[in-house]
Structure formats: structure tokens, C-alpha cells
């Protein structure tokens, strides 16, 4: 029961940590890359200033001192006159595009990644523009650094998530342990109390039945009181039996299993409840595929189908209809219990399999249900590795769907033929 809760807590823990790590990683990456790019821009700006000193007007023409090597192996410098004509150059990592004096920073990706900075050059007096200088630097080193950063951050996040996953499993196990122990004690108490209640309830029921059997000299109001006692005792007996059954299904993770003839079980069950349906003026029909077999506990599976059929009969008014279908769907056996009953409100669909939940809150002893029937159904279905779901609409009806593995298809066994009426 607690496996799903532990799994959900671990997933939630890892999910929250994942969000935190992703946000942290994005922030670190953005800050680091922004700093690298700012440093690159500063280097280019300083290189452009240094290159501007090598450019001057001599005898009415533009002269560039190329003897002084200003660039590193991953950089380049280009000098232009005021008309954008290339005058001199150094280095091989140059921008493969024409001079653009309106855009200071330019980046190209092909034929090689490079970023450039363009600045104007003035004469010594700082009044007249004599040309332009464009410096550039290869982005290969920057890209390699960013790639290394991404690998490091990615590996760090993955390792952190793996370790946090194991840590989350350990933490949730530690956190759930006292809860599981308390729940086990509660289940044991429930089982013990239900078992101890059976004998006094049986005594009360027997005495009430005897009193009602010989009620000739009994006052009418006393007869009604004994009838109420008998009805209440019957309700308490059903409740204790259901609690005992739940306690037993909670206790075991597996049950004794054998090959169960599903078609025969459903057919016999329909025959058993036909009279009840006729008394309530409900049409009960079946659509059963022949030779459906399950690997399971026959008594528990009968309890599942009986509870679902009783539930349909209880909530279907006179003049309604119930259809029980059993078919093969791929490798599954799917059983549907459809009714034209009162239906279930959408807000209750997620609660109907909870213990003691009832859509009908009536407390009448004659008609009250324990609220454990569908909880028992879910426990037994899950014990058989099956699934149960419900579709319902208020005023239209409900459809409970149970699915199990089709054992006859899994084993390929030759099973005896069974034909329904």
C-alpha cells in the first residue's frame, strides 16, 4: 500500500531538486558566459586602441606601421581608410565581410567562428577621422570553454540527481517507517476487534431472530425495536466481515492462485442475482465470451464480481438495466459492469474506492452499506495485478471496468470448452 506513496514522495523530491538544479545551472551558465564575453569584448576594445596608434596620415596619405606585431595567433587586425578600403592587415582570423562602421560588434560562424570589434581612428589632435580599425578574435577557445562548462554542469546535475534519488529513497523509507508501523498496528487492531465482535454479534442476532420468530405475544412497538436490533446487527456483521477481509488482503502481497474459469464464475453469479434483479424490476443481461481463464484466487475473484454486481443493483432504480460484459482485448480480459443507475458526481470519482466512502449518506439500517465494498474490490484486483476504473455520469449510469492478464493466451494452454446459455 505504501509503495506508491514512497514512489510519489521520491519522485516529488527528485522533481523539486531537478527544478532547483536546472535554475541554478542556467544562472551559473548565463553568468559565466556573460563574463567570458565581456572579457572578450574588453580584449578586442583594448587591441583596437593599440592598433589605432599604428595608423597616421603621412604626406597626405594614410600610413600603417606593420612592423610591430600586435596580434596573437587567434587574433587579427585590419586597417581601413575613411572610404572603407582595406589598407593593411595582420593575423588570419579576420571577418569575412565588408566594413560596417555602424555596428561595433560583429560575429560570424562560417567559415570559422570569430567575433570582431570596429573602432574609428582620429588624428593626433582628435579632431579629424583618418580611418577605421577592425580587430577580431577566434571564438574556438571560447566555444571550447563553454562546451566544457556544459559538460561539467550536465555531469554534475546528473550525478546530483542520481545521488539525490538514492538519498530520496532512503529518506522516504525512513520517514514512512513509523507511519507503516502505526498502520500495521491499526490493521492488527481492526482485525482483532472484528474477530472478537463476531461472537457477541452472532449472539445478539440469534436472540433477536428467536424473539421475532415467536412474536405473537409481543407488543407491536417491541417487535419494531427487535427488528431494528436485528437490522443493526446484520449491518454490524457485514461490516466486521468486510473489515476482516480487508485486513487479510492487506496482510498478504500474494495469494494462493489457480486457473480460474472466469466465464463460469460470472455466469453462476448472474444466475444467483437474477431473482434479486427481478424483484427490483431491473433487467440483468450478460455478454460473456467463452473460455475466459484467469490465474487467481477463485473465492476472492468471486467477491470482486459479487461486490460490483451488488453495487450496481443497489444504485440502479426500478426499471433500470445492468449489463455484465467479459471479453478479450489484446492480451487482457476486460470485464465491464454497466448500469443505468444514479451515477457518480465527477468530484467523487477519485474517492469511491476509499474505505468508508459512500455517495449515498443514508444511515437507514435496512439499506445502509458499509462503504467498504469498492475498497475491497480494489485491494483484491491489485492483489491479482489487475486494474479497475470507473466512468460515470450523474443521472445516466456508471461503468466499472476490471482488467486482468488473459492467462490462456499467456500459457497457450488447451483449455476445456465452456458455453454460456
Backbone torsions as a table, in degrees:
resi	resn	phi	psi	omega
1	UNK	NA	-39.0	-176.1
2	UNK	-87.2	-6.5	179.2
3	UNK	-60.4	-43.4	-179.6
4	UNK	-64.5	-40.0	179.1
5	UNK	-65.0	-44.3	177.7
6	UNK	-61.0	-42.3	179.6
7	UNK	-62.7	-44.7	-179.7
8	UNK	-64.7	-40.6	178.4
9	UNK	-64.5	-41.3	179.3
10	UNK	-65.1	-43.9	178.8
11	UNK	-62.4	-42.1	179.2
12	UNK	-63.8	-42.2	179.5
13	UNK	-62.6	-48.4	179.8
14	UNK	-66.4	-36.6	179.1
15	UNK	-63.5	-45.5	178.4
16	UNK	-62.9	-43.8	179.3
17	UNK	-64.1	-36.5	178.0
18	UNK	-61.4	-45.5	178.8
19	UNK	-60.2	-44.7	-179.6
20	UNK	-62.2	-45.4	-178.7
21	UNK	-65.9	-39.1	179.3
22	UNK	-64.1	-45.4	178.3
23	UNK	-62.0	-44.5	178.8
24	UNK	-62.1	-43.9	-178.6
25	UNK	-64.3	-44.0	179.0
26	UNK	-62.3	-42.2	179.5
27	UNK	-64.0	-44.6	179.3
28	UNK	-63.7	-45.3	-179.6
29	UNK	-62.3	-44.8	-179.6
30	UNK	-62.2	-45.8	-178.8
31	UNK	-64.1	-44.1	-177.8
32	UNK	-65.2	-46.4	-179.5
33	UNK	-66.8	-38.2	178.1
34	UNK	-61.5	-40.6	177.3
35	UNK	-65.6	-41.9	178.6
36	UNK	-62.0	-42.7	-179.5
37	UNK	-68.5	-36.6	175.9
38	UNK	-64.2	-40.5	177.7
39	UNK	-64.2	-39.7	178.1
40	UNK	-64.0	-43.5	178.7
41	UNK	-62.5	-41.1	177.9
42	UNK	-63.3	-41.2	178.7
43	UNK	-62.6	-43.6	-180.0
44	UNK	-65.5	-40.3	-179.9
45	UNK	-64.8	-41.9	178.7
46	UNK	-67.5	-37.5	178.1
47	UNK	-66.1	-37.4	178.0
48	UNK	-65.1	-39.3	178.0
49	UNK	-63.6	-42.4	179.3
50	UNK	-65.7	-39.2	180.0
51	UNK	-68.3	-27.8	-179.6
52	UNK	-65.4	-27.8	179.2
53	UNK	-71.2	-18.9	179.7
54	UNK	-87.0	5.7	-175.3
55	UNK	-120.6	130.9	-178.3
56	UNK	-157.4	162.7	176.0
57	UNK	-90.5	125.1	178.6
58	UNK	-130.1	120.1	177.8
59	UNK	55.1	41.8	176.3
60	UNK	79.4	-0.5	179.4
61	UNK	-123.1	165.0	-177.2
62	UNK	-88.7	127.4	-179.4
63	UNK	-121.0	142.6	179.3
64	UNK	-128.3	127.4	177.8
65	UNK	-84.4	102.4	-177.5
66	UNK	-93.5	-0.6	-177.4
67	UNK	-70.9	-32.1	180.0
68	UNK	-84.7	118.7	179.7
69	UNK	-83.6	116.4	-176.1
70	UNK	-103.8	-14.7	-170.2
71	UNK	-104.0	153.3	169.4
72	UNK	-88.1	178.0	-173.4
73	UNK	-68.7	-20.7	-179.7
74	UNK	-102.9	17.2	-177.8
75	UNK	-125.9	169.4	178.0
76	UNK	-153.3	152.5	177.0
77	UNK	-131.1	139.1	176.0
78	UNK	-131.7	134.3	177.6
79	UNK	-110.4	135.1	-178.7
80	UNK	-126.7	151.5	173.2
81	UNK	-84.2	-175.6	-176.5
82	UNK	-67.8	-15.9	178.0
83	UNK	-93.7	2.7	179.2
84	UNK	83.9	13.5	178.6
85	UNK	-86.0	133.4	-179.1
86	UNK	-68.2	126.0	-178.6
87	UNK	-102.6	-44.0	-179.4
88	UNK	-154.1	164.9	-179.2
89	UNK	-155.5	156.4	173.9
90	UNK	-142.3	146.7	178.5
91	UNK	82.1	162.3	-175.9
92	UNK	-106.1	-15.9	-177.6
93	UNK	-90.9	74.5	-177.9
94	UNK	-105.4	156.9	175.4
95	UNK	-71.0	129.5	-179.5
96	UNK	-90.6	60.0	179.3
97	UNK	-157.8	162.3	-178.1
98	UNK	-71.3	162.2	-178.1
99	UNK	-66.7	132.7	177.2
100	UNK	-125.9	101.4	-175.9
101	UNK	-77.8	-11.8	-178.6
102	UNK	-88.5	-13.0	-178.9
103	UNK	-121.0	107.5	-175.0
104	UNK	-68.1	-45.0	-177.6
105	UNK	-104.9	128.4	177.4
106	UNK	-133.5	146.6	-179.6
107	UNK	-133.5	138.7	174.4
108	UNK	-129.7	150.1	180.0
109	UNK	-108.0	-21.6	-179.1
110	UNK	-133.8	145.7	3.5
111	UNK	-76.9	-9.0	174.4
112	UNK	-147.5	150.1	-179.0
113	UNK	-73.4	128.1	-178.6
114	UNK	-154.6	150.6	175.7
115	UNK	-125.2	137.4	-176.7
116	UNK	-123.1	158.0	177.4
117	UNK	-132.4	129.6	-177.7
118	UNK	-112.3	129.5	177.9
119	UNK	-135.0	152.3	179.6
120	UNK	-88.2	155.6	-179.6
121	UNK	-120.1	128.2	179.2
122	UNK	-110.0	165.4	178.4
123	UNK	-70.8	179.5	-175.2
124	UNK	-62.6	-30.2	179.6
125	UNK	-81.1	-10.7	177.9
126	UNK	73.7	24.2	-177.5
127	UNK	-109.0	-32.6	-172.8
128	UNK	-117.2	133.3	175.8
129	UNK	-77.8	123.0	-178.3
130	UNK	-106.2	-9.6	179.5
131	UNK	166.6	-164.6	-178.9
132	UNK	-137.2	152.2	174.8
133	UNK	-126.7	135.2	178.8
134	UNK	-124.8	121.7	179.2
135	UNK	-112.5	152.1	-178.0
136	UNK	-146.8	157.6	-179.9
137	UNK	-143.0	139.5	178.6
138	UNK	-63.7	141.2	178.8
139	UNK	-93.9	4.9	-177.2
140	UNK	-60.8	-46.5	179.8
141	UNK	-63.5	-42.3	178.1
142	UNK	-63.2	-45.0	179.9
143	UNK	-64.1	-38.7	177.7
144	UNK	-64.0	-39.3	178.7
145	UNK	-64.8	-43.6	179.4
146	UNK	-65.1	-39.7	178.7
147	UNK	-63.5	-42.4	176.7
148	UNK	-63.3	-38.8	176.9
149	UNK	-62.6	-44.1	-179.8
150	UNK	-62.3	-42.4	179.3
151	UNK	-63.7	-44.8	-179.8
152	UNK	-63.0	-46.2	179.1
153	UNK	-64.9	-42.5	180.0
154	UNK	-61.9	-46.8	178.7
155	UNK	-63.3	-39.7	178.8
156	UNK	-62.6	-42.3	179.3
157	UNK	-65.2	-43.5	-179.5
158	UNK	-62.9	-47.1	179.7
159	UNK	-62.2	-41.9	179.3
160	UNK	-62.2	-41.1	-179.2
161	UNK	-68.6	-40.0	178.3
162	UNK	-62.9	-47.9	179.7
163	UNK	-64.3	-39.4	179.3
164	UNK	-68.2	-30.6	176.4
165	UNK	-63.3	-48.0	176.7
166	UNK	-64.1	-40.7	177.4
167	UNK	-64.4	-37.7	178.0
168	UNK	-64.4	-40.4	177.4
169	UNK	-61.7	-44.2	-179.6
170	UNK	-65.2	-44.8	-178.3
171	UNK	-65.3	-44.5	-179.5
172	UNK	-66.3	-35.0	177.1
173	UNK	-64.1	-42.9	178.4
174	UNK	-65.0	-40.4	-178.3
175	UNK	-70.2	-35.3	-176.4
176	UNK	-83.2	-15.8	-174.8
177	UNK	-59.3	-50.9	178.2
178	UNK	-63.8	-31.5	178.0
179	UNK	-67.1	-43.4	179.2
180	UNK	-64.1	-41.3	179.4
181	UNK	-63.1	-41.9	178.0
182	UNK	-63.6	-40.3	-179.7
183	UNK	-66.9	-39.4	178.3
184	UNK	-62.8	-41.4	177.6
185	UNK	-64.0	-39.4	178.4
186	UNK	-64.2	-42.8	178.5
187	UNK	-63.3	-41.2	179.5
188	UNK	-64.3	-40.9	177.3
189	UNK	-62.9	-43.2	179.7
190	UNK	-60.8	-44.5	180.0
191	UNK	-64.5	-45.2	-179.2
192	UNK	-64.6	-44.6	-179.2
193	UNK	-64.2	-42.1	179.7
194	UNK	-63.2	-39.8	-179.9
195	UNK	-66.1	-42.1	-178.4
196	UNK	-70.4	-25.7	-179.0
197	UNK	-76.3	-19.1	-173.8
198	UNK	-62.4	-44.0	-177.0
199	UNK	-65.4	-50.1	177.9
200	UNK	-64.3	-34.0	177.8
201	UNK	-66.2	-38.9	178.0
202	UNK	-64.4	-38.3	179.0
203	UNK	-65.9	-43.2	178.8
204	UNK	-62.8	-44.8	-178.5
205	UNK	-63.2	-41.2	-179.1
206	UNK	-64.3	-45.6	-179.2
207	UNK	-66.9	-38.0	177.8
208	UNK	-65.1	-39.3	179.9
209	UNK	-65.1	-41.9	179.1
210	UNK	-63.9	-42.5	179.6
211	UNK	-62.5	-41.1	179.9
212	UNK	-70.9	-29.4	-179.5
213	UNK	-68.2	-36.1	179.5
214	UNK	-114.7	66.2	-174.1
215	UNK	-103.1	17.1	-176.0
216	UNK	-63.0	-39.9	-177.3
217	UNK	-95.6	10.8	-176.7
218	UNK	-92.0	139.6	176.1
219	UNK	-65.2	152.8	-176.6
220	UNK	-61.6	-40.3	-179.3
221	UNK	-68.2	-32.4	176.4
222	UNK	-69.6	-36.4	178.0
223	UNK	-62.7	-40.6	178.2
224	UNK	-64.9	-37.9	178.4
225	UNK	-65.2	-42.6	178.5
226	UNK	-66.1	-35.2	176.9
227	UNK	-64.2	-41.2	177.8
228	UNK	-64.8	-39.6	177.5
229	UNK	-62.1	-43.9	-179.9
230	UNK	-63.4	-42.4	179.7
231	UNK	-65.3	-43.6	179.1
232	UNK	-64.1	-39.6	178.7
233	UNK	-64.6	-40.4	177.8
234	UNK	-62.5	-41.2	178.2
235	UNK	-64.5	-44.8	178.9
236	UNK	-62.9	-37.3	178.6
237	UNK	-63.9	-44.4	178.2
238	UNK	-62.6	-39.4	-179.6
239	UNK	-64.1	-44.7	180.0
240	UNK	-65.4	-38.0	177.7
241	UNK	-64.4	-41.8	178.5
242	UNK	-65.3	-41.3	178.4
243	UNK	-63.3	-40.6	177.2
244	UNK	-62.9	-42.3	179.8
245	UNK	-64.3	-42.9	177.4
246	UNK	-62.8	-41.7	179.4
247	UNK	-61.8	-37.9	179.7
248	UNK	-70.5	-41.8	179.2
249	UNK	-68.9	-31.7	176.6
250	UNK	-68.1	-30.7	-172.3
251	UNK	-73.5	-32.9	-174.1
252	UNK	-109.2	138.2	175.0
253	UNK	-86.7	-19.0	177.1
254	UNK	-137.3	161.8	178.2
255	UNK	-131.0	161.2	174.8
256	UNK	-65.4	126.7	-173.8
257	UNK	-122.5	151.5	175.0
258	UNK	-150.2	173.1	179.5
259	UNK	-75.2	117.7	-173.7
260	UNK	-109.5	131.1	179.2
261	UNK	-83.2	93.9	-175.3
262	UNK	-63.5	-43.3	-178.8
263	UNK	-58.2	-40.8	-179.6
264	UNK	-69.0	-41.0	179.7
265	UNK	-60.7	-47.7	-178.6
266	UNK	-65.6	-40.0	179.5
267	UNK	-62.8	-45.8	178.7
268	UNK	-64.2	-38.2	-179.0
269	UNK	-64.8	-39.8	178.7
270	UNK	-64.2	-41.9	178.2
271	UNK	-62.4	-36.4	-178.4
272	UNK	-66.5	-37.4	-174.7
273	UNK	-100.3	5.3	179.3
274	UNK	-63.2	-41.0	-178.7
275	UNK	-64.5	-41.5	177.6
276	UNK	-61.4	-42.0	179.0
277	UNK	-64.2	-40.8	179.6
278	UNK	-65.2	-38.6	179.2
279	UNK	-63.9	-31.8	179.3
280	UNK	-92.2	3.8	-178.9
281	UNK	58.9	47.0	177.9
282	UNK	-116.3	132.5	178.0
283	UNK	-82.5	120.2	-178.6
284	UNK	-114.3	113.8	-178.4
285	UNK	-127.2	163.0	-178.7
286	UNK	-133.0	151.9	170.8
287	UNK	-135.8	87.2	-173.0
288	UNK	-108.9	129.0	172.8
289	UNK	-77.6	142.3	-178.3
290	UNK	-71.9	154.4	171.2
291	UNK	56.1	52.9	173.4
292	UNK	-98.1	124.0	-177.3
293	UNK	-124.7	143.3	176.4
294	UNK	-127.0	151.8	170.8
295	UNK	-97.4	108.0	-176.0
296	UNK	-172.7	-170.1	178.7
297	UNK	-95.0	116.4	-172.2
298	UNK	-61.9	-41.8	-177.8
299	UNK	-65.0	-41.9	-179.8
300	UNK	-69.1	-38.5	178.2
301	UNK	-66.0	-38.5	174.8
302	UNK	-60.3	-39.1	178.3
303	UNK	-61.9	-41.3	178.9
304	UNK	-59.1	-53.3	-175.2
305	UNK	-69.9	-33.7	177.5
306	UNK	-66.2	-43.0	179.6
307	UNK	-63.0	-42.2	-179.7
308	UNK	-66.6	-39.3	179.1
309	UNK	-70.3	-40.6	176.8
310	UNK	-62.9	-39.4	178.9
311	UNK	-62.2	-43.1	178.7
312	UNK	-64.6	-41.8	179.2
313	UNK	-66.4	-35.6	-177.4
314	UNK	-68.0	-39.9	-173.7
315	UNK	-99.5	4.0	177.4
316	UNK	-100.3	121.9	-178.4
317	UNK	-73.5	168.8	178.0
318	UNK	-58.7	140.4	-177.9
319	UNK	88.6	-3.2	-179.3
320	UNK	-84.2	-173.0	-177.9
321	UNK	-142.3	148.4	176.0
322	UNK	-130.7	132.2	178.2
323	UNK	-122.5	128.9	175.7
324	UNK	-109.8	120.3	-178.3
325	UNK	-118.0	143.7	174.9
326	UNK	-142.3	119.0	-176.0
327	UNK	-143.5	162.5	171.5
328	UNK	-89.4	132.2	174.6
329	UNK	-130.6	103.9	-174.4
330	UNK	58.5	-120.1	-178.5
331	UNK	-99.7	17.1	-177.5
332	UNK	-117.7	154.9	168.1
333	UNK	-105.9	122.9	-175.5
334	UNK	-115.3	124.9	179.2
335	UNK	-115.2	125.8	179.7
336	UNK	-114.5	134.0	172.5
337	UNK	-114.4	100.9	-177.1
338	UNK	-103.5	137.8	177.5
339	UNK	-139.3	163.4	176.2
340	UNK	-108.1	43.9	-175.9
341	UNK	-83.0	-157.9	-173.7
342	UNK	-74.4	-17.1	179.8
343	UNK	79.8	173.6	-176.8
344	UNK	-126.6	134.0	178.5
345	UNK	-66.0	146.1	-178.4
346	UNK	-55.0	-35.3	-177.8
347	UNK	-72.7	-11.8	-179.8
348	UNK	-100.2	-9.6	-173.6
349	UNK	-61.2	-34.0	-178.9
350	UNK	-81.9	-5.0	-175.0
351	UNK	-111.1	-13.4	-169.8
352	UNK	-67.1	-20.3	178.9
353	UNK	-92.7	3.8	177.3
354	UNK	-81.2	151.9	-177.6
355	UNK	-69.0	136.2	177.2
356	UNK	68.6	11.6	176.2
357	UNK	-86.3	132.0	177.1
358	UNK	-134.3	131.6	173.5
359	UNK	-67.8	-42.3	177.1
360	UNK	-89.2	114.7	-176.5
361	UNK	-89.9	12.4	-179.8
362	UNK	-59.0	140.3	-179.2
363	UNK	-109.6	14.1	-179.4
364	UNK	-60.9	129.5	-179.2
365	UNK	-62.0	-32.4	-176.8
366	UNK	-72.8	-30.4	-173.0
367	UNK	-118.6	-7.7	-173.4
368	UNK	-65.4	143.4	175.1
369	UNK	-109.7	154.4	-174.8
370	UNK	-74.2	-20.0	-176.3
371	UNK	81.3	13.0	-178.6
372	UNK	-111.8	-9.7	-174.1
373	UNK	-58.0	-51.7	-178.1
374	UNK	-72.7	-29.6	174.8
375	UNK	-64.5	-40.6	176.3
376	UNK	-63.4	-42.7	179.1
377	UNK	-58.3	-48.3	-178.6
378	UNK	-62.8	-43.1	-179.4
379	UNK	-61.3	-43.9	-178.0
380	UNK	-69.4	-41.6	179.0
381	UNK	-61.2	-45.2	178.8
382	UNK	-65.8	-33.4	177.3
383	UNK	-63.7	-28.0	178.0
384	UNK	-96.3	15.7	179.0
385	UNK	59.8	30.6	177.8
386	UNK	-103.1	-176.4	179.8
387	UNK	-132.8	147.1	176.0
388	UNK	-133.8	140.0	178.9
389	UNK	-145.0	168.9	-178.8
390	UNK	-142.7	139.4	170.5
391	UNK	-121.4	133.8	-176.1
392	UNK	-153.3	155.1	176.3
393	UNK	-142.9	131.1	-178.2
394	UNK	-58.1	131.8	178.1
395	UNK	78.6	-4.6	-178.4
396	UNK	-111.7	-47.0	-179.7
397	UNK	141.6	-177.1	-176.7
398	UNK	-134.6	158.1	175.1
399	UNK	-137.6	112.4	175.2
400	UNK	-94.3	127.2	-176.8
401	UNK	-117.4	125.0	177.8
402	UNK	-118.8	133.9	179.5
403	UNK	-129.6	139.4	177.4
404	UNK	-133.9	164.8	173.8
405	UNK	-70.1	134.3	178.0
406	UNK	-78.2	102.6	-173.7
407	UNK	-68.0	-30.6	-179.2
408	UNK	-65.8	-32.1	177.6
409	UNK	-77.6	-33.9	-178.9
410	UNK	-68.2	-44.7	-176.0
411	UNK	-86.8	-25.6	-175.2
412	UNK	70.1	20.1	-176.8
413	UNK	-71.8	148.9	175.2
414	UNK	-88.1	108.9	-174.6
415	UNK	-105.3	155.3	-176.5
416	UNK	-66.4	149.5	-177.4
417	UNK	-78.7	138.7	177.1
418	UNK	-133.1	131.5	-178.2
419	UNK	-121.8	127.2	177.5
420	UNK	-86.2	156.8	179.9
421	UNK	-71.0	NA	NA
